[in-house]
């Protein structure tokens, strides 16, 4: 019997050490090393499936122009939101890691994907639910796939045997933290187990050309559980976001080797599963019976998709001495910058006001092109004057109070026109031929001009 040994691992980056250290030498974090019992033998996991690499192939350096281009086509899926986020379909041999809060709908999303892939042999591996529980969820989803197989086991050795017998086209693992290799004595979910089992799944995907989807837990800080190395090992990292008390969910790309990292997919949680939202601008703009102060509409870009979003602001007299600055879905530091510009360049006494900013719909936006809308909403609430409902704002605000040009403004204007807006305020430095659109374009150069046009 082999000797049992212990080792120390960093919870942040996965680095190992023979003894405990206070500060990790790899990532610089403090008090992240934990002790694990570990005994590792030579893994035979990869021998349980048929390798796709031809035997006898010489391993030697080759010139780049001599490498033959692959002819493998992406796997199309019915879920167009998911397809857009992945960059145009599922890439053969890719490994996709999906993270999200408990109860947000990760398992429902992946089971729905498995049932939509008609004609593909899908292996759904679950270490958290039984076959009966998965069957109950599948009965609520209005899709069916006669070749969707369930395997409720956590041993990678047994999973490898299932790969050999079934030879699936797509594999879904729910979740990677529940898998366990018998070659290690540490518990499931530990750093060494996550590294070992994820490595086994990645080797299987690359050697056989089978796409693998890994569902991952997240920590209380909102990051994926396990070592940061896990995100570097996979090809694509997706974040499933949203509030469990609201019906809308956002699938966002944080890493993608086969497409853009700015794409998002929006879903609506229903009793029959997740419904794709093809026109998210309609849900991100609330329906109001009357004009309200502190509300402005902006056009933003997420990946290749233009969106109209509603920016909301509330400005009130500070009663606790120190004014409060709170933002939801918008960068708090950038909000402080805009408030300083309003006080310095426009003469508004924002230093004595509590300011709250919110992006409607639970969306988080980092596009500086919505600065103009944020400013308009803040001044609207400050003056208690409503902005007309059919006005859209596009522009970045500079430190001198100038309105800077933004990219892809034609798509933003087209989206506003499609949803019935009749006026758009933008920077005069965006050269837009007015003959190309029927919407009224108001060009401004400084923040003072905007405030004079809107509020006198």
N, C-alpha and C positions, 0 to 999 in steps of 0.2 A: 504494500500500500504506500502510495506516495506521501511525502511529508506535507502537512498542512502549514501554510505560511500566511502572514498578514502583511498588508501594505497600506499605505496612506494615499488617498486620492483627493485632488482639488475638486470641489463641487462646482466650481465656475468653469474651469477650462479642461478638466480631466487629467491634468498632469499627475504623475505618481512620484512617490518618494518612499525610501525605506524607513524613514522616521518622520515624526510629526514636526512641522515647521509652522511658525506663526504667519509668515508672509509667503505667498506663492511666488516662486521665482519666475514663473511663466507669465502670469497675468497681473501680478502685483496686488491681488486681493488679500485681505487679512482674515484669519480664522476660518478658512474654507476647507482645511484638510480634515478628512474623516478616515477612520481606520476600517478596513474591510478584511474579512477572512477570505483568502483567495488561494485556490489550487488549480492550476491550468495545465491540461495535457494538450497534446497535439490534436487539433480539431479535425474531425472527419465529416463535418457537416457538408462541405462542398462536394464530397464524393457521393452524396445521396441523390444527386440529380445528374442528368446527362449534360456534359459540357458542350457548348456550342463552338468552342475553339478547336480547330482541327489539330489532331495530334501530329507531331513532327514539324510543326511550324517553327521556323527559325526565329529566335528572339534576337534581333540585331537592329541597330539604328537604320532608319530609312529617311530618304529625302522627302521633304514636305510635298513637293509637286508629284512624287511617285505614289503617294497615298491615294487609293481609290475612294472616290466619294460614295458614301452609302446611299442606297436607293430605297431605304425603308421609309414608308409613309406613316404619318401620324395616325393614331386611332381616333376616328371621329366619334363624338358623343352627342346625345340629344340635348344635353344641358348646355346651352350656348353661353350662359354666364360662366360656368366652370371652364368651358373650352376657351373663352377669351382670356381668363385669368392664367391658364396654362400656356398661353401663347399660340393657340391654334390646334389643340388636340393633345392626346397623350403620346409622348415620345417612347418608342420601344426601348426597354432597358433603363428607363429613368426611375429615380427614387424620389418620391414626393412626401414631405413631412407636413402634416396638418396639425396645428395647435389651436387651442381655444379653451375658454373657461368651462368648468363642469356644467352640464345641462344646456349648453349653448346650441347643440344640434350637430356635433361633429359626426356621431355615429349615424344619425338619420341622413345626413348629407352623403356619406360614403355608401350606406346601404341603398340609397336612392340611385346613386351612380352605378352600383353593381347591378341593380335591376333594370337599368336603362340600356345596358350593353348587350342587346340581343345578338345571338350568334357568337358571343365570346364566352369562353370558359373562365368563370371568375371564382377564385377561392377567397372566401371571407373568413379570416382567422380572428376569433374573439377570445380574449382571456378574461373578460369582465362580465359577459352575459352568457346565459345558456341558449341552447338551440330554440327552446320554447319562447324565450323573451325576444329573440331576434325574429322569430316567426310572427309573433304578435305585432311587432312594429312593421314588418313587411306587408301584413294584410291591410294596413292603413294606406300604404303607398300605391298609387294607381299605375304601377309598372310591373312587368313580370319578365323574368329571364329563366328559361327552363334549364340553364346550365350554370346556375349560381349555387356553389357548394359551400356548406358551413363546416368549420373545423374549430371546436371549442377546446383547445389545449394550449398550454404555454411552453411546452418543452420544444426547443429548437431541433432536437434530434428526431422527435416524432413529426414535426412540421416538415423537416427535410425528407422524411419517408413519404409524406403526403405529396410533396412536390414531385417526387420520382414517379409515384403511381398515377397522379392526376395530370401532370404536365399542364398547368393552367396558363391562360393567356394573360390574366391580370390577377394580382394578389393584393388584398387589403388586410392590414394588420391593425387590430383594435385591442389594446394599444401596445406600443413598443415597450412601455414601462412594465408590462405584465409578463413579458417573455423571459424565459430562464434557460440558461445553458447548463446542462448537467456537468460540464467540465469545470465549472466554477462553484465554489462553496458559498459565495455571497448571496444575499437575498435578492429577489426580483425588484427591479427599480433602482438598485444601487448603481454607482457609476461604472464599475467594472462590468456588470451584467448588461447595462445599456450599450456600452461600447462593443461588447462581444456579440450580442444578438443583433444590433444594428449592422455591424460589420458582416455578419452572416447573410442578412437580408440583401445588403448591397452587393455582395459577391454573387449571390444567386441572380440578382437583376442584371448585372453586367455580363455574366458568363452565358446566360440563356436568352438575353434580350427581352425579358419579361418585366413590364412595368410593375412597380411595387409602391403602394400607398401606405404610409405609416402614420397612425394617429398618435399624437403625443400630448401628455398632460402639461399644464403650465403651473408655475409657482405663484405664490401670493403677490409677487412683484410683476406678474404678467408676462414673464419670460418662459420659454420652453424648459421643462424640467430636464435634469441631466446635464452633462458637460456641454459647454459651448461647442466642443468639437463635433457633436452630433449634427449641428446645423451646417458645419463645413463639409461633412461627409456626404450629405444628400445633394441632389441636383436642384430641387425646388423646395422652398419653405413658404407655406401658406398660413395665414392667420385668419381664423374665423371669429369675427367680432360681433358685438351687439349687446344689448341689454335684455336679460331674460324676461323683464317686465314689459318689453315692447315686442312687436311682431317682426321687425325688420332685422336682417342679418347681413353682414358685409364680409365677403371673402376677399382678402387682400394679399397680394404677393409681396414678400419681403426679400426673396432671393429667387432667381430663375435663370438657369443657364441656357434656356431655350426660348426666352421671350423677354418682354418688358417687365420691370419690377414696379411699375406704377399702375397696373391694371387692377380694377376692383370688379367684383360681381355682387349684385344685391338680390337678396331673397326675402320672401315673406313667409314667416312660419304659420302654417295652417294645420288643421287637424289631420289632413291627408299628406302631410309632408311639407317640403320647402317648395314654394312657387317662385319661378324666375320673374324678376321685375325688369321688363324690357325697356321701360321708359322711367328711370329713377327720378327725373326732374319733377314728375308729377307728384311723387310722394315726399320729396324733399321741400316742396313749397306747400305750406299749410293753406287750407281754404278758410277765408275770412269773409264775414258778412259786411264788414265795414273797415275803413282804413284805420290803422292803429299806428301810433308813434313808436319809434324804436325798431322798425322793421324795414329791411332793404334787401333787394334781390341781387345776387351776383352770378356771373357765369364763370365757371372754373373748368379745369381739364384734369381728368384722372386717367392716366395712361393715354389711350387713343379716344377716350369718350368725353365729350363735352357734357357738363351738368349745370343745371341751374339750381342754386341753393339759396336758402333763406337765412340771412344773418339777423340776429336779434340782439338788442342792447337795452340795458336798463341803467339809467343814470339818476341817482338820488343823493340828497344831502347827507354827508357823512355825520353820524351821530356818536361814533365811538372814538373820536379823536383822529386816529389813523385811517385814512380812506382805504377801502377794500378794493382789490383788483382781482376779479375772478373770471376765468374763461373756460368754456366747455367746447372742445373741438377746434380751438384756435390757440396759437402759440401765445402764452402769457407774456413773454418778453417782448414780442412784437406788439402786443396790445399796449404795454407801457410806453413803447416808442411812439406809437400813434397818438397817445394821450399827451405826450410831451410836445409833439409837433402841433397839436391843436392849441395848446396853451401858449407856445412860443410864437407861432406864426399866425394864428387866428384870434388870439386874445381871449379864448374861452378859459374860465377858471376851473380847470379840471382837477386841480390839486386839492380841492375841498369836496370832491364828489366821490361817492361809491360808484364803481363802474362794473357791470356784469355783462359778459358777452357770451352768446350761445349760437352754435350752428345747428339749425333745426334738423331733425331726422337722425340724430346720433352720429353724424358723419364727422370725421376729423380731417381738416383741410390744412395743407401746408403751402398751398399756392399763394404767392404774394400778390397775384392778380385780384384777390378779393379785398385788398386793403381799402380801396375806394368805397366798397359796400359797407365795410366795418365802420369807417369814419362817418358815412352818411347815416347809419343806424344810430351811432352814438350821439351825433348832433341832433338827430330827430327826437331822441328821447330827452336830450338836454333842453331843447326848445319846446318840447311837447307838441310838435307839429308833425303830422303824418305825411309820409311820402306816397305819391300816387302809386297804385298797384301795378301799373303797366310800365314801370321804369326799371331798367337793369343797369348795373354798374360794373365796369371792367377797368381795372387800372391798379398799378403799384404806386404807393406813396413814398417819396424820397424824404430824406432828413431835412431838406430845405423847403418842404411843402410842395414840391413839384410832382406832377402826375407822370409817371414813367410808362413807357410802352410795355405791352405784354406779348408773349408769343401766341401763335395760332388764334389770333383774334377773329379771323373769318369764321372759324368753327363756333366760337362762342356767340357771335352775332347771329349765325344761322340757327343755333339752338334757341336763342331768345325769340327770334322771329317765328319759329315753328310753334312755340307755345303761346303766341298771341301778344307778345310785348310790342309796344309801338315806339319806344324811345330807349336808346342806350347811351350812357355817358362813358366816354373813354378818353385816353390821352390823345392830344393832337399830334403826337409823334408817331402814332400808328397810322400809316398811310393806307386808308381804305377808300377805294372808289365808291362814292355814294350811289352811283348808278347801278351797282351790282345788287343792291338790296332795297327793299321797300321800307324798311324800318328807319325811323329818324335817328340820325347819328349826331350827338352833341359833343364836340371836341373841346377839351379844356386843357390848360397847361399847368395851373396851380390850384391849390386847395381852396383859396379864397374865391375863385371863380365858381367852384361847385357850390359853396355855401351861399353865395349871392344868388345863384340861379334857383336853388331849392328853397331857401329860407329868407331871402331878401337881405 
